[in-house]
Amino acid sequence: MQICEIMRHNPVSITELETVGAAARRMSESNVGLLPVVASASAGKVVGIVTDRDLVVRVMAHERSTSTLVRDCMTKAPVCVGLLDDVRYAMLLMSHKQVRALPVVDLGNNLIGVITVSDLLAHYVNGEDLDGMLRCISRMHMPLAA
């Protein structure tokens, strides 16, 4: 199965020069936990990704302002997949990189979609592969109690 068969088309995104306040509002309005970051509103080239966790860990935990620019808290050069990549490849990337979503890009690295763990759950049929992938993605790295 190819990514184009199950990905979400026309994802909500944000530019790197917008504020984290705008990112938080956009996430809330769209009911999403991540935004692909594009170079500009007219050029959809993916330059980063910002998640709700990034806003908490990189902004709120350091008492930074909501006027902080997205580029100052985003993950730069995120792992992306292509339209024709196999779903199993996306699963392996999610597992290896410990992420729950991947931007889908064209050959010019322009944003065309997003694939999430939820998409995999809704469409994937091989329960054994899916179970292993979910275990790897969801594992927590918690410090051991002394």
OpenMM code with the backbone's topology and positions (N, CA, C; nanometers):
from openmm import Vec3, app, unit

residues = "MET GLN ILE CYS GLU ILE MET ARG HIS ASN PRO VAL SER ILE THR GLU LEU GLU THR VAL GLY ALA ALA ALA ARG ARG MET SER GLU SER ASN VAL GLY LEU LEU PRO VAL VAL ALA SER ALA SER ALA GLY LYS VAL VAL GLY ILE VAL THR ASP ARG ASP LEU VAL VAL ARG VAL MET ALA HIS GLU ARG SER THR SER THR LEU VAL ARG ASP CYS MET THR LYS ALA PRO VAL CYS VAL GLY LEU LEU ASP ASP VAL ARG TYR ALA MET LEU LEU MET SER HIS LYS GLN VAL ARG ALA LEU PRO VAL VAL ASP LEU GLY ASN ASN LEU ILE GLY VAL ILE THR VAL SER ASP LEU LEU ALA HIS TYR VAL ASN GLY GLU ASP LEU ASP GLY MET LEU ARG CYS ILE SER ARG MET HIS MET PRO LEU ALA ALA".split()
positions = [
    Vec3(0.0847, -0.1178, 0.0000),
    Vec3(0.0000, 0.0000, 0.0000),
    Vec3(0.0894, 0.1244, 0.0000),
    Vec3(0.0534, 0.2220, -0.0811),
    Vec3(0.1328, 0.3441, -0.0907),
    Vec3(0.0761, 0.4539, -0.0004),
    Vec3(0.1632, 0.5449, 0.0388),
    Vec3(0.1252, 0.6536, 0.1286),
    Vec3(0.0129, 0.7377, 0.0699),
    Vec3(0.0155, 0.7598, -0.0621),
    Vec3(-0.0880, 0.8420, -0.1250),
    Vec3(-0.2284, 0.7854, -0.1046),
    Vec3(-0.2387, 0.6568, -0.0747),
    Vec3(-0.3689, 0.5932, -0.0564),
    Vec3(-0.4322, 0.6242, 0.0795),
    Vec3(-0.3510, 0.6609, 0.1786),
    Vec3(-0.4078, 0.6810, 0.3126),
    Vec3(-0.3713, 0.8136, 0.3776),
    Vec3(-0.2884, 0.8944, 0.3123),
    Vec3(-0.2436, 1.0203, 0.3736),
    Vec3(-0.3573, 1.1219, 0.3805),
    Vec3(-0.3353, 1.2227, 0.4622),
    Vec3(-0.4281, 1.3355, 0.4713),
    Vec3(-0.3799, 1.4422, 0.3731),
    Vec3(-0.4692, 1.4839, 0.2846),
    Vec3(-0.4363, 1.5843, 0.1840),
    Vec3(-0.4553, 1.7250, 0.2403),
    Vec3(-0.3878, 1.8216, 0.1789),
    Vec3(-0.4019, 1.9638, 0.2147),
    Vec3(-0.3888, 1.9887, 0.3650),
    Vec3(-0.2767, 1.9510, 0.4234),
    Vec3(-0.2624, 1.9698, 0.5683),
    Vec3(-0.2479, 2.1170, 0.6057),
    Vec3(-0.2873, 2.1478, 0.7264),
    Vec3(-0.2673, 2.2811, 0.7814),
    Vec3(-0.1180, 2.2967, 0.8060),
    Vec3(-0.0634, 2.4132, 0.7722),
    Vec3(0.0790, 2.4372, 0.7929),
    Vec3(0.0992, 2.5772, 0.8485),
    Vec3(0.2238, 2.6112, 0.8722),
    Vec3(0.2591, 2.7433, 0.9236),
    Vec3(0.3953, 2.7808, 0.8655),
    Vec3(0.4229, 2.9101, 0.8580),
    Vec3(0.5545, 2.9526, 0.8096),
    Vec3(0.6475, 2.9717, 0.9280),
    Vec3(0.7758, 2.9662, 0.8999),
    Vec3(0.8753, 2.9781, 1.0066),
    Vec3(0.8806, 3.1177, 1.0681),
    Vec3(0.8235, 3.2177, 1.0019),
    Vec3(0.8260, 3.3543, 1.0542),
    Vec3(0.6996, 3.3920, 1.1303),
    Vec3(0.6065, 3.2977, 1.1440),
    Vec3(0.4883, 3.3219, 1.2265),
    Vec3(0.5233, 3.2919, 1.3718),
    Vec3(0.4363, 3.3334, 1.4627),
    Vec3(0.4645, 3.3173, 1.6056),
    Vec3(0.4123, 3.1839, 1.6583),
    Vec3(0.4659, 3.1455, 1.7730),
    Vec3(0.4179, 3.0226, 1.8367),
    Vec3(0.2742, 3.0398, 1.8850),
    Vec3(0.2360, 3.1627, 1.9156),
    Vec3(0.0959, 3.1895, 1.9508),
    Vec3(0.0047, 3.1558, 1.8343),
    Vec3(0.0448, 3.1972, 1.7135),
    Vec3(-0.0324, 3.1650, 1.5934),
    Vec3(-0.0343, 3.0141, 1.5702),
    Vec3(0.0778, 2.9485, 1.5955),
    Vec3(0.0853, 2.8026, 1.5794),
    Vec3(-0.0111, 2.7331, 1.6748),
    Vec3(-0.0127, 2.7759, 1.8002),
    Vec3(-0.1019, 2.7152, 1.8998),
    Vec3(-0.2484, 2.7356, 1.8608),
    Vec3(-0.2830, 2.8558, 1.8146),
    Vec3(-0.4209, 2.8821, 1.7718),
    Vec3(-0.4583, 2.7950, 1.6522),
    Vec3(-0.3679, 2.7848, 1.5562),
    Vec3(-0.3954, 2.7049, 1.4366),
    Vec3(-0.4134, 2.5581, 1.4736),
    Vec3(-0.3307, 2.5074, 1.5648),
    Vec3(-0.3451, 2.3690, 1.6101),
    Vec3(-0.4805, 2.3485, 1.6775),
    Vec3(-0.5167, 2.4426, 1.7622),
    Vec3(-0.6437, 2.4330, 1.8338),
    Vec3(-0.7624, 2.4377, 1.7377),
    Vec3(-0.7617, 2.5333, 1.6459),
    Vec3(-0.8720, 2.5486, 1.5501),
    Vec3(-0.8859, 2.4278, 1.4582),
    Vec3(-0.7731, 2.3654, 1.4243),
    Vec3(-0.7737, 2.2531, 1.3300),
    Vec3(-0.7730, 2.1176, 1.3990),
    Vec3(-0.7661, 2.1194, 1.5320),
    Vec3(-0.7636, 1.9967, 1.6104),
    Vec3(-0.6504, 1.9035, 1.5657),
    Vec3(-0.5286, 1.9605, 1.5555),
    Vec3(-0.4104, 1.8829, 1.5194),
    Vec3(-0.3018, 1.9073, 1.6234),
    Vec3(-0.2073, 1.8168, 1.6321),
    Vec3(-0.0983, 1.8285, 1.7284),
    Vec3(0.0352, 1.8618, 1.6653),
    Vec3(0.0356, 1.8786, 1.5325),
    Vec3(0.1592, 1.9170, 1.4667),
    Vec3(0.1284, 1.9977, 1.3429),
    Vec3(0.2235, 2.0850, 1.3095),
    Vec3(0.2128, 2.1652, 1.1886),
    Vec3(0.3432, 2.1533, 1.1099),
    Vec3(0.3359, 2.1133, 0.9841),
    Vec3(0.4542, 2.1242, 0.9011),
    Vec3(0.4881, 2.2732, 0.8869),
    Vec3(0.6158, 2.3050, 0.8879),
    Vec3(0.6592, 2.4436, 0.8732),
    Vec3(0.7118, 2.4590, 0.7311),
    Vec3(0.6548, 2.5568, 0.6595),
    Vec3(0.6947, 2.5810, 0.5208),
    Vec3(0.7705, 2.7129, 0.5109),
    Vec3(0.8515, 2.7252, 0.4054),
    Vec3(0.9379, 2.8418, 0.3885),
    Vec3(0.8574, 2.9715, 0.3831),
    Vec3(0.7468, 2.9719, 0.3096),
    Vec3(0.6603, 3.0898, 0.3022),
    Vec3(0.5211, 3.0441, 0.2629),
    Vec3(0.4243, 3.1347, 0.2773),
    Vec3(0.2865, 3.0986, 0.2448),
    Vec3(0.2721, 3.0624, 0.0967),
    Vec3(0.3543, 3.1225, 0.0114),
    Vec3(0.3444, 3.0948, -0.1318),
    Vec3(0.4320, 2.9784, -0.1760),
    Vec3(0.5359, 2.9488, -0.0989),
    Vec3(0.6254, 2.8375, -0.1321),
    Vec3(0.6113, 2.7310, -0.0250),
    Vec3(0.5570, 2.6158, -0.0622),
    Vec3(0.5281, 2.5121, 0.0355),
    Vec3(0.6431, 2.4200, 0.0675),
    Vec3(0.7669, 2.4645, 0.0477),
    Vec3(0.8821, 2.3797, 0.0764),
    Vec3(0.8926, 2.3563, 0.2268),
    Vec3(0.8974, 2.2302, 0.2682),
    Vec3(0.9031, 2.1951, 0.4097),
    Vec3(1.0420, 2.2251, 0.4653),
    Vec3(1.0460, 2.3091, 0.5704),
    Vec3(1.1735, 2.3446, 0.6339),
    Vec3(1.1789, 2.2987, 0.7797),
    Vec3(1.0651, 2.2529, 0.8311),
    Vec3(1.0620, 2.2096, 0.9699),
    Vec3(0.9267, 2.1533, 1.0067),
    Vec3(0.9138, 2.1243, 1.1339),
    Vec3(0.7864, 2.0770, 1.1878),
    Vec3(0.7776, 2.1277, 1.3309),
    Vec3(0.6589, 2.1661, 1.3733),
    Vec3(0.6388, 2.2095, 1.5114),
    Vec3(0.5203, 2.1316, 1.5679),
    Vec3(0.5383, 2.0794, 1.6887),
    Vec3(0.4344, 1.9995, 1.7533),
    Vec3(0.3853, 2.0690, 1.8794),
    Vec3(0.2726, 2.0210, 1.9289),
    Vec3(0.2219, 2.0746, 2.0553),
    Vec3(0.3242, 2.0519, 2.1666),
    Vec3(0.3961, 1.9420, 2.1593),
    Vec3(0.5000, 1.9139, 2.2587),
    Vec3(0.6147, 2.0149, 2.2481),
    Vec3(0.6512, 2.0530, 2.1259),
    Vec3(0.7543, 2.1560, 2.1075),
    Vec3(0.7130, 2.2859, 2.1764),
    Vec3(0.5858, 2.3214, 2.1642),
    Vec3(0.5381, 2.4452, 2.2261),
    Vec3(0.5495, 2.4390, 2.3783),
    Vec3(0.5234, 2.3226, 2.4347),
    Vec3(0.5327, 2.3076, 2.5796),
    Vec3(0.6789, 2.3037, 2.6250),
    Vec3(0.7584, 2.2176, 2.5626),
    Vec3(0.8958, 2.1939, 2.6079),
    Vec3(0.9915, 2.3072, 2.5700),
    Vec3(0.9761, 2.3618, 2.4515),
    Vec3(1.0716, 2.4616, 2.4037),
    Vec3(1.0271, 2.6061, 2.4238),
    Vec3(0.8990, 2.6249, 2.4553),
    Vec3(0.8497, 2.7616, 2.4734),
    Vec3(0.8010, 2.7816, 2.6171),
    Vec3(0.6954, 2.7120, 2.6550),
    Vec3(0.6354, 2.7336, 2.7868),
    Vec3(0.7296, 2.6970, 2.9011),
    Vec3(0.7984, 2.5857, 2.8899),
    Vec3(0.8869, 2.5418, 2.9987),
    Vec3(1.0010, 2.6399, 3.0224),
    Vec3(1.0335, 2.7172, 2.9209),
    Vec3(1.1413, 2.8164, 2.9331),
    Vec3(1.0854, 2.9582, 2.9466),
    Vec3(0.9538, 2.9648, 2.9691),
    Vec3(0.8838, 3.0917, 2.9897),
    Vec3(0.9107, 3.1914, 2.8783),
    Vec3(0.9119, 3.1407, 2.7561),
    Vec3(0.9278, 3.2280, 2.6406),
    Vec3(0.7921, 3.2844, 2.6016),
    Vec3(0.7932, 3.3926, 2.5297),
    Vec3(0.6728, 3.4636, 2.4888),
    Vec3(0.6010, 3.3932, 2.3744),
    Vec3(0.4700, 3.4164, 2.3664),
    Vec3(0.3935, 3.3622, 2.2533),
    Vec3(0.4305, 3.4337, 2.1237),
    Vec3(0.5084, 3.5404, 2.1335),
    Vec3(0.5553, 3.6090, 2.0126),
    Vec3(0.6868, 3.5492, 1.9615),
    Vec3(0.7362, 3.4451, 2.0279),
    Vec3(0.8538, 3.3723, 1.9793),
    Vec3(0.8230, 3.3195, 1.8399),
    Vec3(0.9185, 3.3270, 1.7502),
    Vec3(0.8972, 3.2786, 1.6140),
    Vec3(0.9022, 3.1260, 1.6084),
    Vec3(0.8218, 3.0705, 1.5217),
    Vec3(0.8176, 2.9253, 1.5027),
    Vec3(0.9570, 2.8707, 1.4725),
    Vec3(1.0356, 2.9413, 1.3926),
    Vec3(1.1686, 2.8923, 1.3555),
    Vec3(1.2602, 2.8731, 1.4758),
    Vec3(1.2275, 2.9388, 1.5881),
    Vec3(1.3099, 2.9278, 1.7084),
    Vec3(1.2740, 2.8080, 1.7963),
    Vec3(1.1682, 2.7363, 1.7618),
    Vec3(1.1322, 2.6194, 1.8433),
    Vec3(1.0988, 2.4964, 1.7599),
    Vec3(1.1011, 2.5100, 1.6276),
    Vec3(1.0648, 2.3972, 1.5412),
    Vec3(1.1793, 2.2963, 1.5321),
    Vec3(1.1452, 2.1773, 1.4895),
    Vec3(1.2457, 2.0780, 1.4543),
    Vec3(1.2808, 2.1034, 1.3091),
    Vec3(1.4071, 2.1332, 1.2850),
    Vec3(1.4519, 2.1645, 1.1489),
    Vec3(1.4750, 2.0364, 1.0700),
    Vec3(1.4555, 2.0467, 0.9395),
    Vec3(1.4785, 1.9354, 0.8460),
    Vec3(1.4124, 1.8056, 0.8940),
    Vec3(1.2803, 1.8060, 0.9065),
    Vec3(1.2132, 1.6840, 0.9536),
    Vec3(1.2211, 1.5714, 0.8522),
    Vec3(1.2056, 1.4513, 0.9004),
    Vec3(1.1994, 1.3346, 0.8133),
    Vec3(1.0672, 1.3416, 0.7384),
    Vec3(1.0727, 1.3239, 0.6079),
    Vec3(0.9528, 1.3288, 0.5240),
    Vec3(0.9442, 1.2017, 0.4405),
    Vec3(0.8265, 1.1780, 0.3855),
    Vec3(0.8058, 1.0656, 0.2942),
    Vec3(0.7429, 1.1184, 0.1662),
    Vec3(0.7499, 1.0361, 0.0614),
    Vec3(0.6924, 1.0719, -0.0671),
    Vec3(0.5601, 1.0022, -0.0924),
    Vec3(0.4869, 1.0532, -0.1889),
    Vec3(0.3554, 0.9995, -0.2252),
    Vec3(0.3568, 0.8505, -0.2546),
    Vec3(0.4584, 0.8068, -0.3255),
    Vec3(0.4619, 0.6683, -0.3714),
    Vec3(0.5390, 0.5755, -0.2797),
    Vec3(0.5896, 0.6291, -0.1682),
    Vec3(0.6582, 0.5428, -0.0718),
    Vec3(0.5585, 0.4437, -0.0134),
    Vec3(0.6103, 0.3306, 0.0277),
    Vec3(0.5279, 0.2261, 0.0867),
    Vec3(0.4929, 0.2615, 0.2312),
    Vec3(0.3751, 0.2244, 0.2723),
    Vec3(0.3296, 0.2498, 0.4091),
    Vec3(0.4251, 0.1865, 0.5108),
    Vec3(0.4804, 0.0711, 0.4786),
    Vec3(0.5751, 0.0061, 0.5705),
    Vec3(0.6995, 0.0930, 0.5933),
    Vec3(0.7406, 0.1657, 0.4906),
    Vec3(0.8539, 0.2575, 0.5039),
    Vec3(0.8193, 0.3688, 0.6040),
    Vec3(0.6994, 0.4227, 0.5924),
    Vec3(0.6550, 0.5264, 0.6872),
    Vec3(0.6527, 0.4700, 0.8289),
    Vec3(0.6054, 0.3463, 0.8446),
    Vec3(0.6022, 0.2826, 0.9759),
    Vec3(0.7429, 0.2690, 1.0334),
    Vec3(0.8368, 0.2273, 0.9499),
    Vec3(0.9754, 0.2128, 0.9960),
    Vec3(1.0342, 0.3479, 1.0366),
    Vec3(1.0098, 0.4516, 0.9573),
    Vec3(1.0596, 0.5846, 0.9919),
    Vec3(0.9999, 0.6344, 1.1232),
    Vec3(0.8697, 0.6182, 1.1387),
    Vec3(0.8038, 0.6614, 1.2627),
    Vec3(0.8629, 0.5881, 1.3819),
    Vec3(0.8835, 0.4602, 1.3663),
    Vec3(0.9389, 0.3795, 1.4744),
    Vec3(1.0817, 0.4218, 1.5064),
    Vec3(1.1644, 0.4335, 1.4045),
    Vec3(1.3056, 0.4671, 1.4240),
    Vec3(1.3239, 0.6080, 1.4792),
    Vec3(1.2457, 0.7032, 1.4302),
    Vec3(1.2611, 0.8433, 1.4700),
    Vec3(1.1728, 0.8814, 1.5891),
    Vec3(1.0891, 0.7875, 1.6353),
    Vec3(1.0008, 0.8122, 1.7491),
    Vec3(0.9080, 0.9309, 1.7253),
    Vec3(0.8418, 0.9328, 1.6083),
    Vec3(0.7457, 1.0372, 1.5749),
    Vec3(0.6119, 0.9739, 1.5417),
    Vec3(0.5072, 1.0532, 1.5546),
    Vec3(0.3725, 1.0026, 1.5314),
    Vec3(0.3111, 1.0532, 1.4019),
    Vec3(0.3876, 1.1331, 1.3263),
    Vec3(0.3386, 1.1847, 1.1985),
    Vec3(0.4566, 1.2246, 1.1113),
    Vec3(0.4338, 1.2192, 0.9797),
    Vec3(0.5373, 1.2559, 0.8831),
    Vec3(0.4763, 1.3430, 0.7736),
    Vec3(0.5435, 1.4530, 0.7377),
    Vec3(0.4988, 1.5283, 0.6204),
    Vec3(0.5185, 1.4436, 0.4946),
    Vec3(0.4274, 1.4592, 0.4005),
    Vec3(0.4386, 1.3938, 0.2712),
    Vec3(0.4736, 1.5042, 0.1709),
    Vec3(0.5811, 1.4837, 0.0970),
    Vec3(0.6308, 1.5872, 0.0064),
    Vec3(0.6461, 1.5340, -0.1362),
    Vec3(0.6499, 1.6295, -0.2315),
    Vec3(0.6780, 1.5921, -0.3701),
    Vec3(0.8294, 1.5934, -0.3919),
    Vec3(0.8726, 1.5760, -0.5148),
    Vec3(1.0162, 1.5683, -0.5444),
    Vec3(1.0900, 1.6987, -0.5139),
    Vec3(1.0184, 1.8119, -0.5096),
    Vec3(1.0791, 1.9399, -0.4767),
    Vec3(1.0726, 1.9726, -0.3289),
    Vec3(1.0339, 1.8756, -0.2478),
    Vec3(1.0194, 1.8912, -0.1023),
    Vec3(0.9045, 1.9851, -0.0644),
    Vec3(0.8052, 1.9972, -0.1529),
    Vec3(0.6875, 2.0788, -0.1256),
    Vec3(0.5816, 1.9950, -0.0553),
    Vec3(0.5196, 2.0514, 0.0448),
    Vec3(0.4195, 1.9822, 0.1258),
    Vec3(0.2956, 1.9494, 0.0439),
    Vec3(0.2543, 1.8220, 0.0478),
    Vec3(0.1304, 1.7823, -0.0192),
    Vec3(0.0384, 1.7015, 0.0720),
    Vec3(0.0891, 1.6608, 0.1887),
    Vec3(0.0057, 1.5841, 0.2797),
    Vec3(0.0780, 1.5520, 0.4082),
    Vec3(0.0104, 1.4761, 0.4930),
    Vec3(0.0658, 1.4280, 0.6193),
    Vec3(0.0141, 1.2869, 0.6399),
    Vec3(0.0980, 1.2015, 0.6954),
    Vec3(0.0526, 1.0678, 0.7342),
    Vec3(0.0795, 1.0525, 0.8829),
    Vec3(-0.0190, 1.0018, 0.9553),
    Vec3(-0.0109, 0.9901, 1.1009),
    Vec3(-0.0320, 0.8462, 1.1457),
    Vec3(-0.0005, 0.8222, 1.2703),
    Vec3(-0.0276, 0.6907, 1.3288),
    Vec3(-0.1773, 0.6604, 1.3184),
    Vec3(-0.2608, 0.7608, 1.3366),
    Vec3(-0.4061, 0.7406, 1.3241),
    Vec3(-0.4442, 0.6925, 1.1845),
    Vec3(-0.3781, 0.7475, 1.0821),
    Vec3(-0.4049, 0.7023, 0.9453),
    Vec3(-0.3691, 0.5554, 0.9297),
    Vec3(-0.2562, 0.5171, 0.9875),
    Vec3(-0.2143, 0.3771, 0.9806),
    Vec3(-0.3143, 0.2868, 1.0523),
    Vec3(-0.3598, 0.3315, 1.1688),
    Vec3(-0.4577, 0.2526, 1.2437),
    Vec3(-0.5879, 0.2357, 1.1663),
    Vec3(-0.6291, 0.3405, 1.0969),
    Vec3(-0.7560, 0.3378, 1.0255),
    Vec3(-0.7515, 0.2529, 0.8981),
    Vec3(-0.6332, 0.2348, 0.8389),
    Vec3(-0.6250, 0.1713, 0.7085),
    Vec3(-0.5413, 0.0451, 0.7004),
    Vec3(-0.4506, 0.0277, 0.7932),
    Vec3(-0.3575, -0.0832, 0.7791),
    Vec3(-0.4210, -0.2124, 0.8273),
    Vec3(-0.3971, -0.3224, 0.7576),
    Vec3(-0.4649, -0.4477, 0.7892),
    Vec3(-0.3787, -0.5509, 0.8594),
    Vec3(-0.2473, -0.5422, 0.8499),
    Vec3(-0.1615, -0.6432, 0.9102),
    Vec3(-0.1392, -0.6088, 1.0571),
    Vec3(-0.2191, -0.6653, 1.1446),
    Vec3(-0.2151, -0.6341, 1.2865),
    Vec3(-0.0814, -0.6599, 1.3523),
    Vec3(-0.0099, -0.7621, 1.3080),
    Vec3(0.1188, -0.7944, 1.3688),
    Vec3(0.2198, -0.6825, 1.3442),
    Vec3(0.2314, -0.6356, 1.2199),
    Vec3(0.3222, -0.5257, 1.1882),
    Vec3(0.2820, -0.3984, 1.2611),
    Vec3(0.1524, -0.3715, 1.2616),
    Vec3(0.1018, -0.2503, 1.3246),
    Vec3(0.1274, -0.2522, 1.4746),
    Vec3(0.1076, -0.3666, 1.5374),
    Vec3(0.1319, -0.3783, 1.6806),
    Vec3(0.2781, -0.3480, 1.7135),
    Vec3(0.3696, -0.4050, 1.6376),
    Vec3(0.5115, -0.3796, 1.6604),
    Vec3(0.5482, -0.2351, 1.6396),
    Vec3(0.4931, -0.1737, 1.5353),
    Vec3(0.5208, -0.0341, 1.5078),
    Vec3(0.4691, 0.0549, 1.6201),
    Vec3(0.3490, 0.0304, 1.6651),
    Vec3(0.2915, 0.1117, 1.7725),
    Vec3(0.3707, 0.0980, 1.9013),
    Vec3(0.4174, -0.0223, 1.9309),
    Vec3(0.5002, -0.0421, 2.0508),
    Vec3(0.6283, 0.0404, 2.0424),
    Vec3(0.6928, 0.0404, 1.9256),
    Vec3(0.8177, 0.1152, 1.9081),
    Vec3(0.7950, 0.2653, 1.9142),
    Vec3(0.6896, 0.3130, 1.8485),
    Vec3(0.6635, 0.4566, 1.8474),
    Vec3(0.6239, 0.5059, 1.9853),
    Vec3(0.5483, 0.4263, 2.0572),
    Vec3(0.4923, 0.4700, 2.1840),
    Vec3(0.5809, 0.4493, 2.3052),
    Vec3(0.6930, 0.3806, 2.2880),
    Vec3(0.7763, 0.3560, 2.4060),
    Vec3(0.8236, 0.4890, 2.4656),
    Vec3(0.8261, 0.4905, 2.5961),
    Vec3(0.8644, 0.6124, 2.6676),
    Vec3(1.0047, 0.5950, 2.7220),
    Vec3(1.0807, 0.7006, 2.7163),
    Vec3(1.2140, 0.6996, 2.7726),
    Vec3(1.2081, 0.7718, 2.9072),
    Vec3(1.1791, 0.6959, 3.0099),
    Vec3(1.1616, 0.7518, 3.1439),
    Vec3(1.2861, 0.7225, 3.2269),
    Vec3(1.3311, 0.8197, 3.3061),
    Vec3(1.4436, 0.7907, 3.3933),
    Vec3(1.4034, 0.6882, 3.4999),
    Vec3(1.4963, 0.6030, 3.5356),
    Vec3(1.4701, 0.5040, 3.6390),
    Vec3(1.4686, 0.5707, 3.7758),
    Vec3(1.3789, 0.5280, 3.8603),
    Vec3(1.3723, 0.5823, 3.9971),
    Vec3(1.4937, 0.5348, 4.0757),
    Vec3(1.5461, 0.6219, 4.1575),
    Vec3(1.6635, 0.5864, 4.2372),
    Vec3(1.6262, 0.5036, 4.3552),
] * unit.nanometer
topology = app.Topology()
chain = topology.addChain("A")
for resn in residues:
    res = topology.addResidue(resn, chain)
    for name in ("N", "CA", "C"):
        topology.addAtom(name, app.Element.getBySymbol(name[0]), res)
